Amino acid sequence: MAFQGKKLINDPNDVVTEFIEGLVETYPGLQYLDGFPEVKVVLRADVSSAAYDKVAIISGGGSGHEPAHAGYVGEGMLTAAICGDVFASPPVDSILAGIRAVTGSMGCLLIVKNYTGDRLNFGLAAEQAKSEGYKVETVIVGDDCALPPPRGIAGRRGLAGTILVHKVAGAAAAAGLSLADVAAEAKCASEMVGTMGVALSVCTLPGQVTSDRLGPGKMELGLGIHGEPGAAMADIQPVDVVVSHVLNQILSPETNYVPITRGNRVVLMINGLGATPIMELMIASGKAVPKLQLEHGLAVDRVYTGSFMTSLDMAGFSISIMKADETILQRLDAATKAPYWPVGVDGNHPPAKIPVPMPPSRSTKSDESLSRPPQLNQQGHILEVAIEAAANAIINLRDSLNDWDSKVGDGDCGSTMYRGATAILEDIKNYPLNDAAETVNEIGSSIRRIMGGTSGIIYNIFCKAAYAQLKASSQPVVTAKQWAEALEASITAISKYGGASAGYRTLLDALIPASAMLQERLNAGDGPCVAFVLSSEAALAGAESTKHMQAQAGRSTYVSGEILASVPDPGAMAAASWYRAAALAVEDKFGASS
């Protein structure tokens, strides 16, 4: 039976900002940007982009993995960490703010864990920063050794081995190396490390119920760090047996995930997942070292034991093994003031902290605000009705989306979409509703400001592509045909940047049939209302059909087909729901006149 998780928190929506407040009070060398709490960026208090003469190392991702990533900010490791909401990748604006705050003439390296949302958000931020004149390189870390290839377009997940890559890159940057050389060392380190995890319990997201997926006496092998189901379930075994299994999986010559062979030197990291006592972690370390030496013929040069990258309150651990040479060992041994690398806290606690000013954008584009016209024309009224209906449909669907996503993802799809929908309802009073293109652009701005994770960046791309298509027309009133062309442009953009297409079990499986039906009915001479309603039925049918698809994108790729068959894709259901609600609301209010 599921039950409400026990947490020592205040408002579940404030956990990340309150964590950062406590972190910077505890460690004198850390600070946050003045845009806090909306821009959740932790950075070195002693670094200013104007004067910094070394390569900046920036990482980040969803929160809930503490001390990663903010706990590794400090001289000799990360220069800044970008914190998303719990298990949700941070938005582009936050990443850009971090880049601008700490990147000097030497440039910056982004170290990104291999998850779709992180790749998209950090990728878009990198491109924007480059356009502003910054030198930016990116290294993607995918050290997961639990699942055999192929994994669709998603690839191997980024796990605790990322922390070792942070340390190597940070030490290389502190030594004064160029951006190209720092990136090369980080990339080499990322290719030398493999990780696999074992869980005894499922984590509980703040404010949500505790999953009962794992019954008594069971454990999961090969899990991720977002609460998604593992590769396999098994009876709990003695830690000796578990450690042997994990080491064999990481070092398997069949999968060849890491280039480690007998006689190599290695580094071992035993990482607690959040609720594992240090006693149990030390037991695992004590068993892993002799197994690596005697059974695998490896020389273990360093052992790191502790909770480095957690999954909230999950019980269990992961093991990371990195091939070592003199350069890597030198980087790992180099001094650092990052508070959660195994060193002591340094520095006096100041009486008060004044936030670092938010750096201005180098962009020359004017941010002139648009506003709601004093009187709406018919197009403005139609847009208002459609937007409000779509947003309210998502708000009403929040719990169902979370429930579906808890089975096939990380359980936050509804909460993420809800944040976007409530922001749109709040901001609609400022939308220039008589101008369809600019309204779509402002919807994208609302989403970009408040929605994290993969959904946030996907819908931002959706709106930007639609805006560009609509803006290309000089006609003041957008026709149904132009709306259809805008929808098609958005689908093309999402497919281009996200890598998914029809049948991948994503929101495109709702939008693609909707687009096809809309164009078909308009070409057949149906009125706009009829065409949109019929296309919304196609969207809903497409979303429902995802039950029968094997996921090839996103976190669902790590979930078994048996579990997937029990629920539709949450993203597809969300897209179909807002699309259908908008179509029905416009038909009900305007009928043939629209």
FIMARLUM-285423 format. One line per field, with one value per residue (C-alpha): residue in three letters; chain; x, y, z. Coordinates in nm, 4 decimals, decimal comma. Example, Ala and Ser with C-alpha at 12.3 -4.5 7.8 and 13.67 -1.06 7.14 Angstrom:
<rs>
res	ala:ser
chain	A:A
xx	1,2300:1,3670
yy	-0,4500:-0,1060
zz	0,7800:0,7140
</rs>
This chain:
<rs>
res	met:ala:phe:gln:gly:lys:lys:leu:ile:asn:asp:pro:asn:asp:val:val:thr:glu:phe:ile:glu:gly:leu:val:glu:thr:tyr:pro:gly:leu:gln:tyr:leu:asp:gly:phe:pro:glu:val:lys:val:val:leu:arg:ala:asp:val:ser:ser:ala:ala:tyr:asp:lys:val:ala:ile:ile:ser:gly:gly:gly:ser:gly:his:glu:pro:ala:his:ala:gly:tyr:val:gly:glu:gly:met:leu:thr:ala:ala:ile:cys:gly:asp:val:phe:ala:ser:pro:pro:val:asp:ser:ile:leu:ala:gly:ile:arg:ala:val:thr:gly:ser:met:gly:cys:leu:leu:ile:val:lys:asn:tyr:thr:gly:asp:arg:leu:asn:phe:gly:leu:ala:ala:glu:gln:ala:lys:ser:glu:gly:tyr:lys:val:glu:thr:val:ile:val:gly:asp:asp:cys:ala:leu:pro:pro:pro:arg:gly:ile:ala:gly:arg:arg:gly:leu:ala:gly:thr:ile:leu:val:his:lys:val:ala:gly:ala:ala:ala:ala:ala:gly:leu:ser:leu:ala:asp:val:ala:ala:glu:ala:lys:cys:ala:ser:glu:met:val:gly:thr:met:gly:val:ala:leu:ser:val:cys:thr:leu:pro:gly:gln:val:thr:ser:asp:arg:leu:gly:pro:gly:lys:met:glu:leu:gly:leu:gly:ile:his:gly:glu:pro:gly:ala:ala:met:ala:asp:ile:gln:pro:val:asp:val:val:val:ser:his:val:leu:asn:gln:ile:leu:ser:pro:glu:thr:asn:tyr:val:pro:ile:thr:arg:gly:asn:arg:val:val:leu:met:ile:asn:gly:leu:gly:ala:thr:pro:ile:met:glu:leu:met:ile:ala:ser:gly:lys:ala:val:pro:lys:leu:gln:leu:glu:his:gly:leu:ala:val:asp:arg:val:tyr:thr:gly:ser:phe:met:thr:ser:leu:asp:met:ala:gly:phe:ser:ile:ser:ile:met:lys:ala:asp:glu:thr:ile:leu:gln:arg:leu:asp:ala:ala:thr:lys:ala:pro:tyr:trp:pro:val:gly:val:asp:gly:asn:his:pro:pro:ala:lys:ile:pro:val:pro:met:pro:pro:ser:arg:ser:thr:lys:ser:asp:glu:ser:leu:ser:arg:pro:pro:gln:leu:asn:gln:gln:gly:his:ile:leu:glu:val:ala:ile:glu:ala:ala:ala:asn:ala:ile:ile:asn:leu:arg:asp:ser:leu:asn:asp:trp:asp:ser:lys:val:gly:asp:gly:asp:cys:gly:ser:thr:met:tyr:arg:gly:ala:thr:ala:ile:leu:glu:asp:ile:lys:asn:tyr:pro:leu:asn:asp:ala:ala:glu:thr:val:asn:glu:ile:gly:ser:ser:ile:arg:arg:ile:met:gly:gly:thr:ser:gly:ile:ile:tyr:asn:ile:phe:cys:lys:ala:ala:tyr:ala:gln:leu:lys:ala:ser:ser:gln:pro:val:val:thr:ala:lys:gln:trp:ala:glu:ala:leu:glu:ala:ser:ile:thr:ala:ile:ser:lys:tyr:gly:gly:ala:ser:ala:gly:tyr:arg:thr:leu:leu:asp:ala:leu:ile:pro:ala:ser:ala:met:leu:gln:glu:arg:leu:asn:ala:gly:asp:gly:pro:cys:val:ala:phe:val:leu:ser:ser:glu:ala:ala:leu:ala:gly:ala:glu:ser:thr:lys:his:met:gln:ala:gln:ala:gly:arg:ser:thr:tyr:val:ser:gly:glu:ile:leu:ala:ser:val:pro:asp:pro:gly:ala:met:ala:ala:ala:ser:trp:tyr:arg:ala:ala:ala:leu:ala:val:glu:asp:lys:phe:gly:ala:ser:ser
chain	A:A:A:A:A:A:A:A:A:A:A:A:A:A:A:A:A:A:A:A:A:A:A:A:A:A:A:A:A:A:A:A:A:A:A:A:A:A:A:A:A:A:A:A:A:A:A:A:A:A:A:A:A:A:A:A:A:A:A:A:A:A:A:A:A:A:A:A:A:A:A:A:A:A:A:A:A:A:A:A:A:A:A:A:A:A:A:A:A:A:A:A:A:A:A:A:A:A:A:A:A:A:A:A:A:A:A:A:A:A:A:A:A:A:A:A:A:A:A:A:A:A:A:A:A:A:A:A:A:A:A:A:A:A:A:A:A:A:A:A:A:A:A:A:A:A:A:A:A:A:A:A:A:A:A:A:A:A:A:A:A:A:A:A:A:A:A:A:A:A:A:A:A:A:A:A:A:A:A:A:A:A:A:A:A:A:A:A:A:A:A:A:A:A:A:A:A:A:A:A:A:A:A:A:A:A:A:A:A:A:A:A:A:A:A:A:A:A:A:A:A:A:A:A:A:A:A:A:A:A:A:A:A:A:A:A:A:A:A:A:A:A:A:A:A:A:A:A:A:A:A:A:A:A:A:A:A:A:A:A:A:A:A:A:A:A:A:A:A:A:A:A:A:A:A:A:A:A:A:A:A:A:A:A:A:A:A:A:A:A:A:A:A:A:A:A:A:A:A:A:A:A:A:A:A:A:A:A:A:A:A:A:A:A:A:A:A:A:A:A:A:A:A:A:A:A:A:A:A:A:A:A:A:A:A:A:A:A:A:A:A:A:A:A:A:A:A:A:A:A:A:A:A:A:A:A:A:A:A:A:A:A:A:A:A:A:A:A:A:A:A:A:A:A:A:A:A:A:A:A:A:A:A:A:A:A:A:A:A:A:A:A:A:A:A:A:A:A:A:A:A:A:A:A:A:A:A:A:A:A:A:A:A:A:A:A:A:A:A:A:A:A:A:A:A:A:A:A:A:A:A:A:A:A:A:A:A:A:A:A:A:A:A:A:A:A:A:A:A:A:A:A:A:A:A:A:A:A:A:A:A:A:A:A:A:A:A:A:A:A:A:A:A:A:A:A:A:A:A:A:A:A:A:A:A:A:A:A:A:A:A:A:A:A:A:A:A:A:A:A:A:A:A:A:A:A:A:A:A:A:A:A:A:A:A:A:A:A:A:A:A:A:A:A:A:A:A:A:A:A:A:A:A:A:A:A:A:A:A:A:A:A:A:A:A:A:A:A:A:A:A:A:A:A:A:A:A:A:A:A:A:A:A:A:A:A:A:A:A:A:A:A:A:A:A:A:A:A:A:A:A:A:A:A:A:A:A:A:A:A:A:A:A:A
xx	0,0000:0,1313:0,1588:0,2616:0,6371:0,7804:0,9996:1,1495:1,0650:0,8357:0,6608:0,7595:0,7922:1,0614:1,2991:1,5639:1,5806:1,5886:1,8643:2,0747:2,0136:2,1499:2,4404:2,5758:2,5361:2,7385:3,0257:3,1873:3,3319:2,9893:2,7426:2,4316:2,3213:2,0966:1,8200:1,7641:1,5290:1,4078:1,7641:1,9125:2,2859:2,5528:2,8997:3,2366:3,2182:3,5715:3,5097:3,3959:3,3698:3,5366:3,8589:3,8641:4,1703:4,1107:3,8653:3,5341:3,3899:3,0094:2,7785:2,4352:2,1047:1,7991:1,8123:1,7565:2,1104:2,2784:2,5599:2,5738:2,6095:2,6322:2,8438:3,1297:3,1597:3,4957:3,8501:3,9904:3,6533:3,3337:3,3167:2,9344:2,6479:2,3024:2,0232:1,6978:1,3848:1,3829:1,4756:1,4138:1,6851:1,7456:1,6007:1,8112:1,7966:1,9552:2,2324:2,3002:2,3150:2,5739:2,7833:2,7759:2,8601:3,1837:3,3149:3,6149:3,8489:3,9575:3,6013:3,3992:3,3430:2,9917:2,9881:2,6454:2,4969:2,3431:1,9715:1,7579:1,6458:1,9985:2,1417:1,8735:1,8824:2,2605:2,2934:2,0624:2,2349:2,5745:2,4604:2,3170:2,6371:2,8482:2,6339:2,7128:3,0860:3,1674:3,3978:3,2062:3,2813:3,0597:3,1371:2,8512:2,8975:2,7203:2,8804:2,5855:2,6842:2,3545:2,1769:2,3066:2,2889:2,0933:1,9009:1,7151:1,8394:1,8765:2,2047:2,3795:2,2726:2,5039:2,5578:2,8025:3,1100:3,0337:3,1779:3,5192:3,4998:3,4216:3,7361:3,9637:3,8315:3,8439:4,2042:4,3063:4,1428:4,3079:4,6447:4,5909:4,5259:4,3444:3,9755:4,0596:4,3001:4,0612:3,7781:4,0063:4,1007:3,7361:3,6260:3,9020:3,8021:3,4362:3,5332:3,7344:3,4587:3,1686:2,8931:2,6118:2,3656:2,1668:1,8607:1,6772:1,4011:1,2371:1,2972:1,0125:0,9762:0,8946:0,5186:0,4418:0,3519:0,6095:0,6029:0,5418:0,7071:0,9698:0,8182:0,9774:1,2979:1,3485:1,6123:1,6578:1,9717:2,0836:1,8654:1,8986:1,9043:1,5503:1,3444:1,2810:1,2573:1,5817:1,6995:1,6028:1,4459:1,5971:1,5873:1,8143:2,1554:2,4565:2,6658:2,9499:2,7261:2,5888:2,9352:3,0607:2,7632:2,8095:3,1845:3,1343:2,8717:3,0899:3,4007:3,2241:3,4292:3,1062:2,9644:3,3093:3,1676:3,5024:3,8475:3,9753:4,1715:4,3830:4,6900:4,5312:4,5313:4,1850:4,0021:3,6998:3,4035:3,1362:2,8485:2,5539:2,2140:2,0820:1,9596:2,2476:2,4477:2,8200:2,8746:2,7151:2,9073:3,2360:3,1463:3,0934:3,4290:3,6045:3,4657:3,5133:3,8862:4,0091:3,7668:3,9106:4,2641:4,2299:3,9442:3,9958:4,3709:4,3486:4,5587:4,3277:4,5031:4,2301:3,9056:3,6343:3,3493:3,0533:2,7372:2,8506:2,5460:2,2276:1,8671:1,6874:1,6197:1,6887:1,8569:2,1343:2,4636:2,6388:2,9891:3,2054:3,5350:3,7667:4,0790:4,3651:4,7007:4,9445:4,7627:4,4220:4,5668:4,7390:4,4071:4,2189:4,4844:4,5041:4,3885:4,0284:3,8019:3,4831:3,3010:3,1832:3,4964:3,6695:3,8352:3,7651:3,5565:3,7746:3,7230:3,5577:3,1823:3,1060:2,8408:2,6230:2,6225:2,5187:2,4103:2,6395:2,4763:2,3114:2,5349:2,3693:2,3157:2,5534:2,2623:2,1783:1,8162:1,5678:1,3582:1,0793:0,7715:0,4493:0,1151:-0,2500:-0,4383:-0,7144:-0,9715:-0,9564:-1,0513:-1,2114:-0,8719:-0,7741:-1,0925:-1,0411:-0,6813:-0,7825:-1,0490:-0,8173:-0,5223:-0,7305:-0,9005:-0,5693:-0,4033:-0,6963:-0,7015:-0,3377:-0,4071:-0,6938:-0,4779:-0,1814:-0,2377:-0,3080:0,0060:0,2150:0,0642:0,1416:0,4891:0,5647:0,5260:0,7317:0,9508:1,0369:0,6856:0,6933:0,5367:0,2112:0,3832:0,6107:0,3228:0,1129:0,3806:0,3782:0,0000:-0,0386:0,2317:0,0451:-0,2822:-0,1014:0,0780:-0,2124:-0,3207:-0,0047:-0,0191:-0,0668:-0,3622:-0,4506:-0,1094:-0,1085:0,2634:0,3741:0,1251:0,2767:0,6215:0,5095:0,3662:0,7125:0,8635:0,6269:0,7239:1,0944:1,0765:0,9041:0,9126:1,2218:1,2945:1,2575:0,8963:0,9979:1,2633:1,0495:0,7538:0,9863:1,1207:0,7594:0,6597:0,9745:0,9256:0,5558:0,6396:0,8948:0,6452:0,3618:0,5906:0,6840:0,3305:0,2483:-0,1255:-0,2660:-0,5186:-0,3796:-0,5746:-0,6439:-0,3988:-0,1260:-0,1969:-0,1601:0,1733:0,2891:0,2010:0,3934:0,6960:0,6866:0,6774:0,9738:1,1745:1,0993:1,1995:1,5194:1,6450:1,4965:1,5734:1,2303:0,9777:0,6519:0,6378:0,9032:0,6442:0,6601:0,4271:0,4924:0,2717:-0,0192:0,0891:0,1875:-0,1548:-0,3237:-0,1214:-0,1921:-0,5666:-0,5805:-0,4228:-0,6366:-0,9651:-0,8700:-0,7721:-1,1085:-1,2854:-1,3951:-1,4362:-1,1628:-1,3641:-1,4576:-1,1013:-0,9480:-1,1951:-1,1380:-0,7619:-0,7929:-0,9623:-0,6648:-0,4320:-0,6142:-0,6155:-0,2455:-0,1706:-0,3700:-0,1828:0,1458:0,0499:0,1479:0,4840:0,8318:0,9942:1,2916:1,3401:1,3531:1,3645:1,0949:1,3620:1,4893:1,1482:1,0297:0,7675:0,5346:0,5198:0,4902:0,1888:-0,0077:-0,0104:0,0036:0,2951:0,2330:0,3780:0,1576:-0,1524:-0,0704:-0,0316:-0,3540:-0,5441:-0,4511:-0,4973:-0,8425:-0,9540:-0,8575:-1,0374:-1,3589:-1,3620:-1,3284:-1,5968:-1,8326:-1,7894:-1,7445:-1,8757:-1,8937:-1,7821:-1,4241
yy	0,0000:0,3427:0,6016:0,9648:0,9926:1,1430:1,4465:1,7156:1,9970:2,2974:2,3457:2,0658:2,3316:2,5152:2,2297:2,3220:2,6922:2,6177:2,3596:2,6216:2,8757:2,6298:2,5287:2,8817:2,9548:2,6431:2,6922:3,0380:2,9694:2,9251:3,1886:3,2173:3,4587:3,7570:3,6030:3,3424:3,1656:3,1493:3,1211:2,8437:2,8822:2,8064:2,9430:3,0096:3,3267:3,4217:3,4068:3,6890:3,6391:3,9754:3,8729:3,4902:3,3704:2,9938:2,7627:2,7594:2,4137:2,4095:2,1164:2,0602:1,8875:1,7936:1,8288:1,5365:1,3994:1,6002:1,6670:1,6607:1,9002:2,2143:2,0408:2,0102:2,3823:2,5119:2,5886:2,2828:2,1377:2,3053:2,6796:2,6771:2,4301:2,4790:2,3298:2,2170:2,1199:1,7706:1,5205:1,7882:1,9399:2,3108:2,5647:2,7308:3,0747:2,9417:2,7666:3,0843:3,2890:3,0502:3,0644:3,4452:3,4694:3,2684:3,2432:3,4587:3,4780:3,1120:2,9871:2,7208:2,3463:2,2087:1,8592:1,7086:1,3768:1,1829:1,2499:1,3971:1,7030:1,7847:1,7465:1,9705:2,2453:2,2607:2,2298:2,5220:2,7304:2,6493:2,7593:3,0836:3,1515:3,0903:3,3388:3,5932:3,5417:3,2925:2,9965:2,6843:2,3117:2,0264:1,6765:1,4264:1,1577:0,8236:0,5764:0,3396:-0,0272:-0,1853:-0,2209:-0,3821:-0,1824:-0,0657:0,1904:0,3729:0,7281:0,7772:0,5918:0,5210:0,7224:0,9562:0,8288:0,8742:0,8372:1,1936:1,3170:1,1725:1,3538:1,6783:1,6331:1,5583:1,8550:2,0907:2,0045:2,0404:2,3833:2,4897:2,3911:2,6541:2,4262:2,5581:2,4876:2,2309:2,0467:2,0542:1,9218:1,6486:1,5312:1,5354:1,3400:1,0847:1,0443:0,9992:0,7137:0,5405:0,5052:0,2648:0,2577:0,0276:0,0715:-0,1520:-0,0348:-0,1781:0,0856:0,3361:0,7041:0,9353:1,2712:1,5642:1,5901:1,2626:0,9124:0,6402:0,3805:0,0186:-0,1151:-0,3064:-0,5620:-0,7085:-0,9012:-0,7631:-0,5408:-0,3841:-0,4148:-0,1579:0,1330:0,4954:0,7889:0,9167:0,6385:0,4643:0,0838:-0,1099:-0,3547:-0,6533:-0,7410:-1,0065:-1,1410:-0,9540:-1,1225:-1,0835:-0,7817:-1,0144:-1,1576:-0,8169:-0,6609:-0,9535:-0,9221:-0,5479:-0,5723:-0,8503:-0,6416:-0,3281:-0,5193:-0,7613:-0,8109:-0,8834:-0,5341:-0,3675:-0,0563:0,0383:-0,0318:-0,2050:-0,5309:-0,7369:-0,5526:-0,2060:0,0502:0,1639:0,3992:0,2699:0,4762:0,3271:0,5752:0,5741:0,6537:0,8599:0,6279:0,3830:0,3905:0,4569:0,1212:-0,0624:0,1453:0,0667:-0,3034:-0,2848:-0,1098:-0,3671:-0,6480:-0,4754:-0,4033:-0,7642:-0,8856:-0,6322:-0,7353:-1,1144:-1,1968:-0,9274:-0,8733:-0,4960:-0,2581:-0,0385:0,2969:0,5051:0,4262:0,6862:0,5814:0,7990:0,9551:1,1477:1,1353:1,0263:0,9650:1,1442:0,8813:0,5680:0,2804:0,1188:0,2012:0,2269:0,1200:0,3161:0,1931:0,4254:0,3221:0,5241:0,6529:0,9024:1,2015:1,0973:1,0203:1,3578:1,5280:1,3301:1,4076:1,7797:2,0185:2,1385:2,3450:2,1776:2,0971:1,7457:1,6102:1,4255:1,7330:1,9460:2,2609:2,5712:2,9405:3,1595:3,2078:3,5699:3,7621:3,8114:3,7412:3,9809:3,8064:3,8349:4,0666:3,8970:3,9448:4,1152:3,9324:4,0142:3,9845:4,3049:4,2009:4,4323:4,2730:4,5229:4,3801:4,3160:4,3733:4,2802:4,5104:4,7253:4,5541:4,2049:4,1307:3,7963:3,6276:3,7552:3,6187:3,2808:3,2614:3,3533:3,0821:2,8199:2,9003:2,9024:2,5738:2,4065:2,5227:2,4175:2,0733:2,0207:2,1462:1,8984:1,6153:1,6684:1,3719:1,1298:1,2407:1,1955:0,8519:0,7370:0,8881:0,7161:0,3850:0,4671:0,7630:0,9703:1,0646:1,4399:1,4894:1,6187:1,8517:1,9908:2,0466:2,1944:2,4560:2,5565:2,5706:2,7849:3,0228:3,0603:3,1375:3,3951:3,5543:3,5525:3,8927:4,0319:3,8382:4,0430:3,8236:4,0155:3,9132:3,5337:3,4943:3,7113:3,5367:3,1982:3,3458:3,4764:3,1346:2,9959:3,2608:3,1615:2,7967:2,8764:3,0804:2,8226:2,4733:2,2599:1,9106:1,7673:1,8875:2,2493:2,2580:2,0557:2,2945:2,5942:2,4576:2,3891:2,7521:2,8991:2,6979:2,7881:3,1543:3,1595:3,0000:3,2372:3,5417:3,4665:3,5648:3,9308:3,8743:4,0156:3,7302:3,3775:3,1293:2,7680:2,6627:2,8757:2,7223:2,3797:2,4851:2,6164:2,2845:2,0965:2,3260:2,2633:1,8870:1,9081:2,1128:1,8788:1,5789:1,7523:1,8521:1,5727:1,2934:1,1287:1,0581:0,8667:0,5446:0,6462:0,6756:1,0524:1,3519:1,3374:1,0286:1,2590:1,5632:1,3874:1,2236:1,5490:1,7418:1,4877:1,4873:1,8676:1,9098:1,6331:1,7855:2,1402:2,0167:1,8368:2,1691:2,1260:2,4411:2,5272:2,4186:2,0817:2,0218:2,1062:1,8925:1,5941:1,6418:1,6524:1,3113:1,1850:1,3280:1,1437:0,8179:0,8594:0,9167:0,6082:0,4000:0,4610:0,1775:-0,0586:0,1043:0,0207:0,3430:0,4643:0,8059:0,9426:0,7572:0,5120:0,3375:0,1881:0,0415:-0,3054:-0,3487:-0,5183:-0,2057:0,0249:-0,1683:-0,0807:0,2964:0,5452:0,7838:1,0768:1,3349:1,2190:1,2213:1,5738:1,6988:1,5329:1,6704:2,0364:2,0165:1,8598:2,0959:2,3972:2,2636:2,1822:2,5143:2,7145:2,5076:2,5493:2,9265:3,0346:2,7495:2,8257:3,1877:3,0729
zz	0,0000:-0,0938:0,1828:0,2180:0,2459:0,5648:0,4996:0,7240:0,4838:0,4494:0,1139:-0,1304:-0,4013:-0,2017:-0,1207:-0,3785:-0,2898:0,0832:0,0275:-0,1523:0,1263:0,3814:0,1586:0,1128:0,4840:0,5656:0,3202:0,2961:-0,0472:-0,2115:-0,3298:-0,5440:-0,8126:-0,7443:-0,9585:-0,6844:-0,6186:-0,9802:-1,1131:-0,9007:-0,9653:-0,7043:-0,7834:-0,6324:-0,4277:-0,5368:-0,9134:-1,1392:-1,5154:-1,5754:-1,4009:-1,4102:-1,6006:-1,6030:-1,7791:-1,5914:-1,5183:-1,5060:-1,4400:-1,2953:-1,3522:-1,1539:-0,7771:-0,5415:-0,5935:-0,3176:-0,2625:-0,6431:-0,8058:-0,5922:-0,3269:-0,5757:-0,6436:-0,5251:-0,6321:-0,8058:-0,9050:-1,0364:-1,0882:-1,0922:-1,0589:-1,2100:-0,9975:-1,1589:-0,9710:-0,8182:-1,0939:-1,3613:-1,5779:-1,5162:-1,7626:-2,0300:-1,8631:-1,5439:-1,7352:-1,9352:-1,6158:-1,4749:-1,7921:-1,7964:-1,4260:-1,4276:-1,7839:-1,8626:-2,1594:-2,1265:-2,1857:-2,0056:-2,0137:-1,9556:-1,8043:-1,8702:-1,7593:-2,0463:-2,0028:-2,2801:-2,0836:-1,9661:-2,3163:-2,4678:-2,2050:-2,1717:-2,5503:-2,6213:-2,3523:-2,5040:-2,8496:-2,7107:-2,5139:-2,8243:-3,0160:-2,7426:-2,7886:-2,5128:-2,5768:-2,4722:-2,4953:-2,3749:-2,2488:-2,2096:-1,9433:-1,9849:-1,7437:-1,6904:-1,7289:-1,6229:-1,9555:-2,2746:-2,5980:-2,7862:-2,5796:-2,8581:-2,8993:-2,5225:-2,4722:-2,1416:-1,8382:-1,6507:-1,2953:-1,0057:-1,2257:-1,3360:-1,0048:-1,0943:-1,4287:-1,2398:-1,0323:-1,3277:-1,5265:-1,2290:-1,1506:-1,5152:-1,5295:-1,2019:-1,3522:-1,6225:-1,9215:-2,2287:-2,2917:-2,5595:-2,3275:-2,0296:-2,2490:-2,3830:-2,0319:-1,9210:-2,2286:-2,1762:-1,8109:-1,9065:-2,1391:-1,8665:-1,6041:-1,5596:-1,2946:-1,1830:-0,8970:-0,6613:-0,4648:-0,1664:-0,1705:-0,4047:-0,3355:-0,2297:-0,4027:-0,1713:-0,1197:-0,2965:-0,1807:-0,1320:-0,4078:-0,3115:-0,6270:-0,4271:-0,1931:0,1213:0,0635:-0,2899:-0,4486:-0,7908:-0,9977:-1,2513:-1,1500:-1,2491:-1,0085:-1,0715:-0,9208:-1,2529:-1,2390:-1,2524:-1,5139:-1,2986:-0,9642:-0,7376:-0,3840:-0,1440:-0,1329:0,0974:-0,0010:-0,1099:-0,3821:-0,4820:-0,5126:-0,7234:-0,9590:-1,0033:-1,0627:-1,3188:-1,4984:-1,5173:-1,6279:-1,8642:-2,1836:-2,3754:-2,3319:-2,3263:-2,1596:-2,0058:-2,1544:-1,8392:-1,8598:-1,6194:-1,4971:-1,5236:-1,2433:-1,1318:-0,8987:-0,7031:-0,5856:-0,3579:-0,3657:-0,1271:-0,2825:0,0090:0,2842:0,3131:0,6397:0,6060:0,7777:0,4838:0,2302:0,4044:0,4062:0,0294:-0,0143:0,1984:-0,0170:-0,3538:-0,3238:-0,2803:-0,5492:-0,7937:-0,7002:-0,6811:-0,9193:-1,1849:-1,1570:-1,1105:-0,9023:-0,6919:-0,6512:-0,4839:-0,2982:-0,2412:-0,0127:0,0792:-0,0614:-0,3685:-0,5991:-0,4248:-0,5229:-0,2371:0,0313:-0,1713:0,0122:-0,1870:-0,3505:-0,6832:-0,7736:-1,0158:-1,1553:-1,3479:-1,5361:-1,3893:-1,5090:-1,3605:-1,5084:-1,3738:-1,0307:-1,0272:-1,1066:-0,8417:-0,5785:-0,6616:-0,3897:-0,3994:-0,1766:-0,3039:0,0232:-0,0601:-0,2192:0,0681:0,2241:0,5299:0,5350:0,4905:0,5648:0,8279:0,8250:0,7349:0,9338:0,6253:0,2532:-0,0190:-0,3413:-0,6407:-0,8983:-1,1926:-1,4984:-1,7966:-2,1219:-2,4044:-2,6440:-2,8285:-2,8710:-2,7019:-2,4277:-2,4827:-2,3139:-2,4974:-2,3339:-2,3683:-2,6082:-2,4554:-2,6777:-2,8269:-3,1855:-3,2739:-3,3143:-2,9707:-2,8129:-2,9801:-2,8587:-2,5060:-2,4922:-2,6429:-2,4148:-2,0965:-2,1878:-2,2712:-1,9494:-1,7312:-1,8946:-1,7909:-1,4384:-1,4019:-1,5384:-1,3036:-1,0721:-1,3575:-1,5409:-1,2262:-1,1701:-1,5242:-1,5082:-1,1762:-1,3606:-1,6695:-1,5715:-1,2687:-1,1549:-1,2143:-1,5594:-1,4117:-1,1666:-1,4387:-1,6819:-1,3991:-1,3305:-1,6950:-1,7165:-1,4047:-1,5319:-1,8614:-1,6835:-1,4725:-1,7687:-2,0150:-1,8848:-2,0485:-2,3763:-2,6983:-2,7944:-3,1118:-3,2497:-3,2772:-3,3486:-3,0559:-2,8268:-2,9119:-2,8461:-2,5049:-2,4152:-2,4878:-2,2594:-1,9761:-2,0206:-2,0404:-1,7204:-1,5036:-1,6582:-1,6137:-1,7347:-2,0820:-2,1104:-2,0550:-2,3262:-2,5708:-2,5375:-2,5591:-2,8886:-2,9955:-2,9376:-3,0962:-3,4150:-3,4353:-3,3745:-3,6564:-3,8958:-3,8015:-3,8063:-4,1670:-4,2744:-4,3199:-4,2736:-3,9462:-3,9065:-3,8983:-4,1096:-4,0174:-4,2900:-4,1287:-3,7872:-3,9500:-4,1022:-3,7641:-3,5971:-3,8638:-3,8150:-3,4395:-3,4896:-3,7262:-3,4743:-3,1833:-3,3923:-3,5058:-3,1616:-2,9496:-3,1951:-3,1669:-3,4411:-3,4824:-3,2812:-3,0262:-2,7462:-2,6982:-2,7317:-3,1078:-3,1211:-3,0358:-3,2381:-3,5638:-3,6239:-3,5189:-3,7767:-4,0509:-3,9787:-3,9604:-4,3023:-4,4499:-4,3290:-4,4310:-4,7773:-4,7954:-4,7393:-4,3755:-4,1680:-3,9171:-3,6109:-3,7593:-3,8784:-3,5406:-3,3444:-3,5741:-3,5478:-3,1671:-3,1797:-3,3807:-3,1163:-2,8385:-3,0339:-3,1049:-2,7364:-2,6349:-2,8934:-2,7102:-2,4740:-2,7543:-2,8315:-2,7054:-2,5868:-2,7894:-2,6268:-2,2719:-1,9413:-2,0505:-2,2598:-1,9334:-1,8402:-1,9440:-2,2158:-1,9668:-1,7498:-2,0517:-2,1822:-1,8682:-1,9215:-2,2101:-2,2489:-2,0089:-2,2465:-2,5320:-2,3091:-2,1916:-2,5496:-2,6627:-2,3626:-2,4055:-2,7824:-2,7534:-2,4765:-2,6883:-2,9963:-2,8082:-2,6228:-2,9456:-3,1176:-2,8223:-2,7991:-3,1581:-3,3733:-3,7403:-3,6882:-3,6213
</rs>
